[in-house]
């Protein structure tokens, strides 16, 4: 169990090590190709030190990696300041804590996101008014200008659902998410409408876990599983806490949370029935 930056360094290093091994180069040979000391390559591959995006690009060139998605993902993991949808959050460095920026970078580079939510609507599906009410409640004494900025960030994150290709979102929502009146009845009514709209998108799979399902494997709290293109070695589970996020990347952890999510999907209503259920709550049924 590690924090986000350490996980990303280790994952990036492991992927670069595998790419080097695939070329038949030793770490010493790779270092000589680039005019580096062999220890620099070793530190990068073990994740004991960070690596500049430009150096990742040089390594990928040396290993003849052509796949543009894989190249972009590995540069993102190095914390690239480059252009594109993966890097917009750097403009908010002065407002967003590092853990939140790290989460956004993973979300932006991911191919898929599976999430269990037990209290609030997933950020990617929130309306502006709902996002404002949630943020105001979560951060006590927040200045209005900073609140505006955090809502702006929340809405900007939603662009991943409209990207090409879009992020594939699978969400299981505990019924409490739908019943908790965040921001008042009008705000909540619009939010339920938004969920119904989102559920119709081909890249979104939304399922409701009704109260009638009783206790379930996710009752201890929400979680997110990020999946990445081209390699499962970069997949990661994220657990949010009040003041930080924890990242789980061991294969045993990934398997456990994947199985838990599959179980939750099995016990939840189907996407079709979930849509009817959400609409019924919105109509006061």
KACORUR-V391588 format. One record per helix or strand of 3 or more residues. SS is the DSSP state (~ for helix, > for strand). FROM is the first residue (numbers start at 1). LEN is the number of residues. If there is no record, write none. Layout:
[[SS,FROM,LEN] [SS,FROM,LEN]]
This chain:
[[~,4,20] [~,27,8] [~,38,9] [~,53,10] [~,68,10] [~,85,8] [~,98,12] [>,112,6] [~,123,3] [~,128,11] [~,144,19] [>,168,7] [~,175,5] [~,185,15] [>,204,6] [~,211,3] [>,223,5] [~,232,3] [>,236,5] [>,245,4] [~,251,17] [~,271,12]]
